[in-house]
Each structure stands twice: as C-alpha cells, then as structure tokens.
Amino acid sequence: MAEDKKLDTKLVTGGRRAEWRGKLVSPPVDRGSTILFDDVAELRAAGPGLGKYYYGLHGWPTQWALAEALTELEPGAAGTALAETGLAAVTAALTAVLETGDELLMVDSVYGPTRRFCDVVLKRFGISTRYYDPLTSSEGLKAMLGGKTRAIFLESPGSQTFEVQDVPGICAMARRRGIVTLLDNTWATPLLFPAIANGVDISIQALSKYVGGHSDLLLGSITANSEWYERVQRATWDFGHAAAADDAWLSARGLRTLAVRLKRHEESTLKVACWLAEQQKVARLLHPAFESCPGHEFWKRDFKGSAGLFSFALDGGDPAARDRFIDKLELFGIGYSWGGFESLATPAEPTRTASNPDWGGPLVRLQIGLEDPDDLIADLSTALEVYP
C-alpha cells in the first residue's frame, strides 16, 4: 500500500504504525537501554531488527518509526539505519563497504569532515582514497577504476561549490563493474532526488538539516538497497551508533512538514538568487538551478526542484572584504549547518586536491530560511553597497 501513496502522503503517514503509537497521532518519545523479557528462553530467542525489542542500541518505536518513514520515501530501498550525526552516517556507511587494501574514489567537492575521515582514518586502516573532479563523466570514472577500487562516493551538489554530478550515469557504470556507490543526498533529500531509484546503492542524509528543519538536533541516516542494507545496519551497531530518542522524535516530527518547507525554501531562494545574479558586485552564481552552475544540465534532467543552499562569488575584493560583507548582514546568522528556518551566511572556502578553480572572487555560501525574501534581499543590498 505504501508504494501506491503520493510522496506528500508518505511524509504524513510513514512509520506511524498503530502498534507503535497506540491511540496517539505519533509514536511517543521512548527512552531506555534495557529491554525486559518474560523468561530466559524469550531473551535467547530475541534478536535486533526493525520492530524487534532487544536492547536500547537497536532502537524501539521512536527510532523505528523514523527509519521506516525514511525508507518509504526512497523507492527501491530495503531499509534505513540511523546514526548520531550526518558525519557518523557517512563514516559508518564507508566502513560497511570498505576493507583494508581497498581503494575509494571520492568526489573532490566533498564535505570537509568527510575528506578528513578519508585522509586520516581510512588511511590508518590501510584504505586508500583517490579524488576525482565532480564533473568527471561516467566514462572518465570508468578509466580511473583499478583492481582495488571498491566504492565510489558522490556528493551532488557539492557542499561548497554546488557542482551537480551525473549520478545515474556514474551509478550505472559502477554497477556493471561491481563497484558500490554511496551518495551524500542531504542537499536534495529524497523529495528532490530519489537516490536509490536513480541507481545509488547507499543514500546518506544529515537529518540535522532539512529533515529536522529547526537547527535543534543532530542525527544522520543511511538508506540502502537490498544488497547493502543488512551490512550497513550491522556496521552501525558494531560501531555502537544509536539515535537518541529525542533527536529521532524531533526528526520524525520535522519529516511531516518537510515538503511544505522545502517548497518555501525553494521559492525564496530562487527569488534571492535571481536578484543576486543581476548585481554588478556579484561575479558568479553557484546554484544548481542556474546555467552558471557546473553540472546544471544534470540538475535539470534529474532533480524535481532545488533547495535553499547555494554560493555566489563576489566581484573583486579579497577574503577579508568578503568576511566584512558577511559581518554587515543583520538577518543572516553566521554559523555552520543549514536547513533550518533561519537564514545563514558563511565564507565558502573549498579545499581541493585535484584542482582549485577561479570562481571569479571570494565565495559566500547562503542558506535561505523562511523569512520574507524581500527582507533578505534588502539586507544583502545594504551589505553590497559598502563592498569591498
């Protein structure tokens, strides 16, 4: 029945089993570590899994409801595992598929902490990482594959410079070669880009962002196809990853309004971005919905919309002037993360191993929240007037 529902309906109904919520609208916040059994035989017969009481590490209805709802949003998915943060979800997924001696192909525009995990932790475990340009074609990546290549990690759009990759093409090539694919899909969520349906084996989200929506929780998810779900779920348990009850409950609550919030984020962001694109002091816009963004053609082909995070390059000036521009803003908070109701501005300072392209000037990354976009434009206009 779940597969017959429209996406907006799945967001409202997903994971709300009667046996988990009783007469309440949503499953309550259950906290605990120890599960009590009637006798030793029942204890020995128990085992972990969705809907199976075993031990607090393996969850109870608060976590199960969220995991099931996230799985329902991804056509072709077998299940979802939860971890304490988005980064924990990334690292658990990587360790689930990689072993000593393997090689990982990692997109060069990846989230900074993911890069550090590859360069420091995976290296310590005897796993090598080779970085590839985000605009590398599937044929180009095919030429990079070696005898030890085990996995390809994608992040589309990139977290600072927003290049969009040919995810379906790369995943189809990888599947033919027996290579597992992982995607950080936090920017789009399954609503704008259903990853598993587009050939991805393992789709990862930082639920702290759009799913939570209120900048008040830390949580990550790993949704996988039938080939990889059990292994991914086992890896999260083996590393001791567990979703806190309150964060799981807040994420499930945020999920119910995700569609309407994303639509507002998109509408406001496009209005702000269109205004920025016309300003003389803006050298370049890096938003996937605009032709000026590398890989725009793949966004146009594959995505169902756009989100509220993008970058732009200021014309002239230097990083210090860019920082003063951000400091001048009043409605934009200055802080990490994104996806909440408030707008944010941070310096975008991409670090790459393969290339350091000239974007036209120092970069600013904006998260457009739920404020009136005209007020945000007025705030940006005031700051631009005194730049550099």
MARKOLGU-231034 format. One record per residue (C-alpha): residue number from 1; x, y, z; residue in one letter. Coordinates in pm, 1 decimal, always signed. Each point is the difference from the previous one (the first is absolute). Layout:
N
ATOM     i          x          y          z   aa
ATOM   NUM          X          Y          Z    A
...
//
This chain:
388
ATOM     i          x          y          z   aa
ATOM     1       +0.0       +0.0       +0.0    M
ATOM     2     +287.2     +240.7      +85.0    A
ATOM     3     +130.0      -12.5     -357.0    E
ATOM     4     -340.8     +117.0     -129.1    D
ATOM     5       +2.1     +319.5     +208.7    K
ATOM     6     +112.4     +337.1     -128.2    K
ATOM     7     +314.5     +145.3     +153.1    L
ATOM     8     -177.7     +263.9     +210.4    D
ATOM     9     -222.1     -270.4     +146.7    T
ATOM    10     +299.0     -219.7      +84.6    K
ATOM    11     +152.9     +289.2     +192.3    L
ATOM    12     -310.4      +17.0     +218.4    V
ATOM    13      -71.6     -371.0      +44.5    T
ATOM    14     +345.0     -163.0       -9.0    G
ATOM    15     +102.4     -196.9     +309.8    G
ATOM    16     -320.1      +70.8     +193.6    R
ATOM    17      -97.0     -360.1      +68.9    R
ATOM    18     -284.6      -44.6     +247.3    A
ATOM    19     +203.0     -248.6     +203.8    E
ATOM    20     +269.6     +265.9      +48.0    W
ATOM    21     -219.1     +302.8      +76.1    R
ATOM    22     -306.6     -146.4     +170.1    G
ATOM    23     -275.9     +262.0       -7.1    K
ATOM    24     +241.7     +289.2      -47.4    L
ATOM    25      +49.3     +169.9     -334.7    V
ATOM    26     +374.8      -71.6       +4.0    S
ATOM    27     +218.8     -248.8     +189.0    P
ATOM    28     +107.8     +158.6     +330.3    P
ATOM    29     +355.1      +56.0     +121.5    V
ATOM    30     +112.0     -328.2     +156.0    D
ATOM    31     +328.5       +5.4     +189.6    R
ATOM    32     +181.8     -301.4     +131.7    G
ATOM    33     +288.3     -241.0      -27.4    S
ATOM    34     -117.7     -328.3     +151.5    T
ATOM    35     -281.4     -203.7     -151.2    I
ATOM    36     -161.9     -245.4     +242.1    L
ATOM    37      -99.5     -352.0     -111.3    F
ATOM    38     -246.6     -237.4     +161.0    D
ATOM    39     +252.3     -280.6      +30.5    D
ATOM    40     +347.9     -112.7     -107.9    V
ATOM    41     -138.0     -184.1     -301.3    A
ATOM    42     -156.1     +319.7     -132.8    E
ATOM    43     +323.6     +189.3      +63.4    L
ATOM    44     +204.4     -256.6     -192.7    R
ATOM    45     -247.9       -5.4     -286.2    A
ATOM    46       +5.5     +377.5      -39.1    A
ATOM    47     +204.7     +183.1     -261.3    G
ATOM    48      +44.4     +353.3     -134.4    P
ATOM    49     -202.9     +143.3     -285.1    G
ATOM    50     -280.9     +235.4      -91.4    L
ATOM    51     -289.8      -64.0     +236.2    G
ATOM    52     +197.9     -248.0     +211.8    K
ATOM    53      +62.4      +87.0     +364.5    Y
ATOM    54     +353.6     -105.4      +90.7    Y
ATOM    55     +219.1     +273.5     +150.4    Y
ATOM    56       -6.2     +378.1       -0.9    G
ATOM    57     +285.1      +20.4     -252.8    L
ATOM    58     -224.3     -159.8     -260.7    H
ATOM    59     -291.8     +237.4      +53.2    G
ATOM    60     -365.6       -5.0      +93.5    W
ATOM    61     -311.7     +163.7     -151.7    P
ATOM    62     +138.4     +355.1      +14.4    T
ATOM    63     +291.0      -95.7     -227.9    Q
ATOM    64     -183.9     -266.6     -201.2    W
ATOM    65     -270.0     +247.7     -105.1    A
ATOM    66     +259.0     +241.1     -139.6    L
ATOM    67     +200.6     -270.7     -176.5    A
ATOM    68     -308.2     -150.9     -160.1    E
ATOM    69     -127.9     +339.9     -114.7    A
ATOM    70     +335.3      +86.1     -159.6    L
ATOM    71       +7.5     -334.1     -180.1    T
ATOM    72     -347.2      +57.8     -142.9    E
ATOM    73     +123.9     +323.2     -162.7    L
ATOM    74     +262.1     -189.1     -204.4    E
ATOM    75     -150.6     -227.3     -267.5    P
ATOM    76     +211.0     -313.4      -22.1    G
ATOM    77     +146.2      +31.6     +350.8    A
ATOM    78      +14.0     -298.0     +235.5    A
ATOM    79      +49.2     +185.3     +327.3    G
ATOM    80     +154.0     +290.0     +190.2    T
ATOM    81     +259.6       +3.5     +277.4    A
ATOM    82      +41.7     +297.6     +233.4    L
ATOM    83     +313.7     +158.0     +146.1    A
ATOM    84      +61.7     +285.2     +242.3    E
ATOM    85     +106.4     +255.5     -264.9    T
ATOM    86      +18.2      +37.3     -374.1    G
ATOM    87     +376.3      -53.9      +16.9    L
ATOM    88      -51.1     -317.2     +204.9    A
ATOM    89     -235.6     -124.0     -271.8    A
ATOM    90     +266.0      +67.9     -265.4    V
ATOM    91     +276.8     -172.2     +192.7    T
ATOM    92     -215.5     -300.0      +93.2    A
ATOM    93     -103.3      -46.4     -361.5    A
ATOM    94     +360.0      +18.7     -122.7    L
ATOM    95     +124.5     -248.3     +256.8    T
ATOM    96     -285.7     -233.4      -90.7    A
ATOM    97     +118.2      -32.7     -359.3    V
ATOM    98     +379.5      +42.2      +23.2    L
ATOM    99     +272.4     -233.4     +125.5    E
ATOM   100     +376.3      +26.1      +40.6    T
ATOM   101     +164.7      +18.7     -340.6    G
ATOM   102     -303.4     +148.1     -175.5    D
ATOM   103       -0.5     +323.6     -195.2    E
ATOM   104     -272.8     +264.5      +22.4    L
ATOM   105      -72.0     +252.1     -275.7    L
ATOM   106     -119.6     +315.5     +176.1    M
ATOM   107     -147.1     +308.9     -167.2    V
ATOM   108     +233.7     +295.9      +44.1    D
ATOM   109     -276.7     +243.2     +101.9    S
ATOM   110      -95.5     -208.7     +303.1    V
ATOM   111      -95.2     +129.3     +346.4    Y
ATOM   112     +318.4      +85.8     +190.4    G
ATOM   113      -36.2     -240.2     +295.7    P
ATOM   114      -64.2     -287.8     -242.5    T
ATOM   115     +329.1      +85.7     -172.2    R
ATOM   116     +181.1       -1.3     +333.2    R
ATOM   117     -143.7     -343.0      +86.9    F
ATOM   118     +133.3     -134.5     -328.6    C
ATOM   119     +341.7     +162.3      +29.1    D
ATOM   120      +56.1      -87.1     +365.4    V
ATOM   121     -214.1     -289.2     +123.4    V
ATOM   122      -41.7     -208.7     -315.0    L
ATOM   123     +369.9      +47.0      -75.5    K
ATOM   124      +80.5     -134.5     +346.8    R
ATOM   125     -212.1     -306.5      -79.7    F
ATOM   126     +193.5      -67.0     -321.0    G
ATOM   127     -273.1     +133.3     -232.1    I
ATOM   128     +113.7     +241.7     -270.5    S
ATOM   129     -202.4     +292.2     -134.7    T
ATOM   130      +31.1     +152.7     -345.5    R
ATOM   131     -186.3     +323.2      -72.8    Y
ATOM   132     -174.1      +72.9     -328.0    Y
ATOM   133     -134.8     +321.1     -148.3    D
ATOM   134     -378.9      +28.5      +62.7    P
ATOM   135      -62.4      +50.9     -371.2    L
ATOM   136     +176.8     -321.0      -98.4    T
ATOM   137     -222.3     -201.3     -233.5    S
ATOM   138      -91.5     -362.1      +56.5    S
ATOM   139     +247.1      -95.6     -271.8    E
ATOM   140     +267.7     +210.1     +165.3    G
ATOM   141      -62.7     -173.6     +331.5    L
ATOM   142       +1.3     -336.3     -172.4    K
ATOM   143     +352.3      +76.2     -119.3    A
ATOM   144     +104.1      +73.9     +359.1    M
ATOM   145     -114.7     -335.4     +137.0    L
ATOM   146     +274.8     -230.8     +116.0    G
ATOM   147      +19.6     -354.0     +125.6    G
ATOM   148      -43.7     +115.8     +360.4    K
ATOM   149     -278.1     +253.5      -59.8    T
ATOM   150     -289.8     -102.2     +221.0    R
ATOM   151     -225.8     +305.3      +23.9    A
ATOM   152      -85.9     +336.3     -154.1    I
ATOM   153     -124.4     +277.0     +228.2    F
ATOM   154     -208.4     +282.3     -147.9    L
ATOM   155     -128.3     +327.3     +142.6    E
ATOM   156     -233.3     +178.1     -236.2    S
ATOM   157      -13.7     +296.3      +15.9    P
ATOM   158     +338.8      +58.1     +165.7    G
ATOM   159      -19.0     +156.5     +343.6    S
ATOM   160     +188.6     +323.8      -75.5    Q
ATOM   161       +2.6      +46.5     -378.3    T
ATOM   162     -316.3     -193.3      -96.7    F
ATOM   163     +112.9     -195.5     -303.7    E
ATOM   164     -266.3     -250.7     -103.8    V
ATOM   165     +120.9     -345.8      -98.5    Q
ATOM   166     -139.0     -244.9     -254.7    D
ATOM   167     -112.2     -229.6     +280.6    V
ATOM   168     -211.9     -244.4     -208.0    P
ATOM   169     +274.2      -37.8     -260.3    G
ATOM   170     +275.9      -53.1     +255.1    I
ATOM   171     -207.3     -247.9     +200.0    C
ATOM   172      -94.6     -200.3     -309.2    A
ATOM   173     +366.2      -25.4      -97.8    M
ATOM   174     +101.9      -97.8     +352.4    A
ATOM   175     -265.7     -269.9      +25.4    R
ATOM   176     +122.7     -159.8     -322.2    R
ATOM   177     +348.6      -12.5     +149.0    R
ATOM   178     -108.1     -129.7     +342.4    G
ATOM   179      +84.1     +327.8     +177.7    I
ATOM   180     -220.8     +121.9     +284.8    V
ATOM   181     -124.2     +362.2      -14.6    T
ATOM   182      -71.1     +229.7     +293.7    L
ATOM   183     -161.2     +344.8      -19.6    L
ATOM   184      -22.4     +281.2     +252.8    D
ATOM   185     -353.4     +111.9      -90.3    N
ATOM   186      -50.3     +254.7     +278.4    T
ATOM   187      -47.0     +301.0     -232.4    W
ATOM   188     -280.6     -153.6     -205.7    A
ATOM   189     -154.6     -253.3     +238.9    T
ATOM   190     -200.4     -282.1     -164.6    P
ATOM   191     -271.5     +253.9      -82.5    L
ATOM   192     +211.6     +178.3     -260.1    L
ATOM   193     +223.0     -290.9      -99.9    F
ATOM   194     -109.8     -360.8      +75.9    P
ATOM   195     +348.2     -146.0      +15.4    A
ATOM   196      -66.9     -374.5      +12.9    I
ATOM   197     -235.2      +25.0     -298.2    A
ATOM   198     +279.2     +175.1     -190.3    N
ATOM   199     +239.1     -288.9      +50.5    G
ATOM   200     +175.9      +92.3     +325.4    V
ATOM   201      +71.5     -293.5     +232.5    D
ATOM   202      +25.1     +197.8     +325.4    I
ATOM   203     -156.2     +343.2      +58.9    S
ATOM   204     +108.1     +209.2     +298.5    I
ATOM   205     -160.9     +303.0     +161.9    Q
ATOM   206      +87.1     +233.6     +284.1    A
ATOM   207     -344.8      +13.1     +156.3    L
ATOM   208     +125.4     +298.8     +199.5    S
ATOM   209      -66.2     +205.2     -313.6    K
ATOM   210     -330.5       +3.4     -190.0    Y
ATOM   211     -167.4     -296.8     +166.6    V
ATOM   212      +43.4     +144.5     +349.3    G
ATOM   213      -57.0     +347.8     -137.0    G
ATOM   214      +45.4     +193.5     +323.5    H
ATOM   215     +376.0      -13.0      +75.0    S
ATOM   216      -65.8     -178.0     +328.7    D
ATOM   217     +120.8     -357.0      -56.3    L
ATOM   218     +286.6     -213.5     -129.2    L
ATOM   219      -80.9     -320.1     -189.7    L
ATOM   220      +91.4     -186.3     -317.7    G
ATOM   221     -156.3     -271.7     -212.0    S
ATOM   222     +123.6     -267.6     -239.8    I
ATOM   223     -258.0     -138.5     -241.6    T
ATOM   224     +110.2     -294.6     -211.2    A
ATOM   225     -121.7     -247.9     -256.3    N
ATOM   226      -49.2     -369.6      +75.9    S
ATOM   227     +360.5      -83.7      -89.6    E
ATOM   228     +148.7     +228.9     +265.5    W
ATOM   229     -260.3      +76.0     +267.7    Y
ATOM   230      +78.8     -287.5     +238.2    E
ATOM   231     +372.0      +70.6      -17.7    R
ATOM   232      -49.9     +371.9      +59.7    V
ATOM   233     -234.9      -60.5     +292.1    Q
ATOM   234     +244.6     -247.4     +152.8    R
ATOM   235     +285.1     +251.6      -35.3    A
ATOM   236     -189.9     +267.6     +193.0    T
ATOM   237      -58.0     -243.0     +285.7    W
ATOM   238     +356.0     -134.4       -4.8    D
ATOM   239     +132.7     +354.6      +38.2    F
ATOM   240     -253.0      +73.4     +273.4    G
ATOM   241     -202.3     +258.4     -192.1    H
ATOM   242     -340.9      +69.4     +151.6    A
ATOM   243     -253.6     +273.6      -67.1    A
ATOM   244     -101.3     +188.9     +313.0    A
ATOM   245     -372.2      -25.5      +63.4    A
ATOM   246      -61.1     +374.5      +10.6    D
ATOM   247     +191.2      +65.9     -323.1    D
ATOM   248     -179.1     -286.2     -176.0    A
ATOM   249     -336.2     +133.9     +113.7    W
ATOM   250      +85.5     +354.8     -109.8    L
ATOM   251     +115.9     -129.7     -339.0    S
ATOM   252     -323.4     -193.5      -47.6    A
ATOM   253     -198.8     +309.7      +89.6    R
ATOM   254     +202.2     +210.8     -244.6    G
ATOM   255      -57.2     -255.9     -272.1    L
ATOM   256     -375.0      +65.5       +5.2    R
ATOM   257      +46.2     +359.7     -121.4    T
ATOM   258     +306.4      -56.6     -220.7    L
ATOM   259     -182.9      +37.5     -332.0    A
ATOM   260     -162.2     +332.5      +80.9    V
ATOM   261     +321.3     +138.7     +149.7    R
ATOM   262     +209.6     -104.9     -299.4    L
ATOM   263     -243.4     +172.1     -235.0    K
ATOM   264      +31.8     +323.4     +198.5    R
ATOM   265     +379.1      -32.0      +14.4    H
ATOM   266       +8.4      -45.8     -376.9    E
ATOM   267     -233.7     +288.6      -77.4    E
ATOM   268     +185.6     +246.5     +222.3    S
ATOM   269     +344.2     -119.8     -107.1    T
ATOM   270      -74.1      +40.2     -369.3    L
ATOM   271     -124.9     +353.9      +61.4    K
ATOM   272     +315.1      +93.0     +193.6    V
ATOM   273     +228.8     -176.5     -247.4    A
ATOM   274     -161.3     +169.8     -300.0    C
ATOM   275      +54.0     +337.6     +167.7    W
ATOM   276     +364.4      -80.1      +75.2    L
ATOM   277      +60.3     -109.0     -358.9    A
ATOM   278      -86.5     +354.9     -116.2    E
ATOM   279     +235.2     +179.1     +239.0    Q
ATOM   280     +320.3     +150.7     -142.2    Q
ATOM   281     +197.6      -96.0     +309.7    K
ATOM   282      -87.5     -368.6      -43.8    V
ATOM   283     +239.0     -177.5     -235.4    A
ATOM   284     -161.4     -342.5      -14.4    R
ATOM   285     -294.7     -194.4     +137.3    L
ATOM   286      +48.6     -362.6     +105.7    L
ATOM   287     -353.6     -131.9      +31.7    H
ATOM   288      -93.1     -326.0     -180.7    P
ATOM   289     -316.7     +152.2     -150.7    A
ATOM   290     +206.5     +261.5     -186.8    F
ATOM   291     +200.1      -60.6     -317.3    E
ATOM   292     +304.9     +162.0     +161.5    S
ATOM   293      +30.2     -297.3     +236.0    C
ATOM   294     +219.7     -288.2     -121.8    P
ATOM   295     -212.4     -306.6      -73.0    G
ATOM   296     -322.8     +200.9      -33.1    H
ATOM   297     -108.5     -229.5     -283.2    E
ATOM   298       -2.7     -297.3     +238.0    F
ATOM   299     -205.8     +191.1     +256.5    W
ATOM   300     -249.2      +90.9     -272.7    K
ATOM   301      -21.9     -363.0     -114.6    R
ATOM   302       -5.6     -181.2     +335.4    D
ATOM   303     -131.8     +223.8     +279.8    F
ATOM   304     -357.1      +84.3      +92.0    K
ATOM   305      +86.2     +343.0     +138.5    G
ATOM   306     +266.2     +190.8     +187.7    S
ATOM   307      +80.8      +65.2     +362.5    A
ATOM   308     +102.2     +304.2     +202.4    G
ATOM   309     +380.2      -27.6       +5.7    L
ATOM   310     +229.0     +155.4     -262.1    F
ATOM   311     +312.3     +212.6      -43.5    S
ATOM   312      +94.0     +310.3     -192.2    F
ATOM   313     +329.3     +168.4      -82.5    A
ATOM   314      +49.9     +365.8      +79.0    L
ATOM   315     +160.2     +207.6     -274.2    D
ATOM   316     +340.2     +123.7     +109.6    G
ATOM   317     +110.3      +42.6     +355.9    G
ATOM   318     +171.8     -264.3     +205.7    D
ATOM   319      -92.8     -248.1     +275.6    P
ATOM   320      +26.3     +270.9     +265.1    A
ATOM   321     -244.6     +221.4     -189.9    A
ATOM   322     -230.5     -299.1      -46.2    R
ATOM   323       +5.6      -58.1     +374.3    D
ATOM   324      -90.8     +364.2      +63.9    R
ATOM   325     -290.2      -38.1     -243.5    F
ATOM   326     -133.5     -295.2     +201.7    I
ATOM   327      +48.7     +187.6     +326.9    D
ATOM   328     -209.8     +286.7     -139.0    K
ATOM   329     -305.5     -225.4      -48.1    L
ATOM   330     -267.0      +27.3     +270.1    E
ATOM   331     -263.1     -263.1      -88.3    L
ATOM   332     +250.0     -272.8      -90.0    F
ATOM   333     +148.9     -191.7     +288.3    G
ATOM   334     +365.7     -101.8      -17.7    I
ATOM   335      +33.7     -365.8      +83.7    G
ATOM   336      +52.0     -349.7     -132.0    Y
ATOM   337     -268.0     -242.1     -112.9    S
ATOM   338     -308.6     +105.7     -196.4    W
ATOM   339     -351.1     -115.5      -83.8    G
ATOM   340     -168.6     +171.2     +292.4    G
ATOM   341     -256.7     +278.3       +0.7    F
ATOM   342     +261.0     +273.8      +34.7    E
ATOM   343     +222.0     +139.0     -275.4    S
ATOM   344     +376.2      -41.7      +31.2    L
ATOM   345     +309.6     +140.8     -168.5    A
ATOM   346     +349.6     -144.9      +21.4    T
ATOM   347     +324.8      +32.4     -194.9    P
ATOM   348      +26.4     -275.3     -261.6    A
ATOM   349     +361.4     -111.9      -13.4    E
ATOM   350      +25.6     -319.5     -204.2    P
ATOM   351     +315.2     -206.4      +43.9    T
ATOM   352      +81.2     -237.5     -281.6    R
ATOM   353     +271.5     -246.7      -85.1    T
ATOM   354      -44.0      -15.1     -376.3    A
ATOM   355      -84.7     +357.1      -95.1    S
ATOM   356      -57.5     +347.9     +137.2    N
ATOM   357     -216.3     +178.6     -255.9    P
ATOM   358      -34.3     +375.9      -11.8    D
ATOM   359     -360.8      +74.8      +90.1    W
ATOM   360      +34.5     +370.2      -82.9    G
ATOM   361      +41.8     +125.2     +353.8    G
ATOM   362      -37.1     -100.7     +365.4    P
ATOM   363     -295.9     -228.0      +63.0    L
ATOM   364     -294.6      +41.0     +236.4    V
ATOM   365     -232.9     -287.7      +83.1    R
ATOM   366     -360.0      +83.9      +82.7    L
ATOM   367     -272.3     -206.5     +162.4    Q
ATOM   368     -333.5     +164.5      -73.4    I
ATOM   369     -244.4      -62.0     +281.1    G
ATOM   370     -366.4      +75.4      +45.2    L
ATOM   371      +19.9     +378.3      +42.2    E
ATOM   372     -160.7     +226.4     -257.6    D
ATOM   373     +238.3       -4.0     -298.6    P
ATOM   374      -46.7     +374.7      -57.5    D
ATOM   375     +146.2      +66.1     +344.8    D
ATOM   376     +294.0     -228.4      -77.0    L
ATOM   377      +62.4     +180.7     -329.5    I
ATOM   378       -6.9     +336.2     +178.8    A
ATOM   379     +255.1     -131.1     +250.4    D
ATOM   380     +229.8     -126.9     -277.3    L
ATOM   381      -40.4     +327.3     -189.6    S
ATOM   382     +114.5     +203.6     +299.4    T
ATOM   383     +308.9     -215.6      +42.4    A
ATOM   384      +83.4      +11.2     -373.0    L
ATOM   385      -17.5     +379.6       -4.5    E
ATOM   386     +313.0      +24.8     +215.1    V
ATOM   387     +188.9     -291.1     -161.4    Y
ATOM   388     +294.1      -25.2      -26.3    P
//
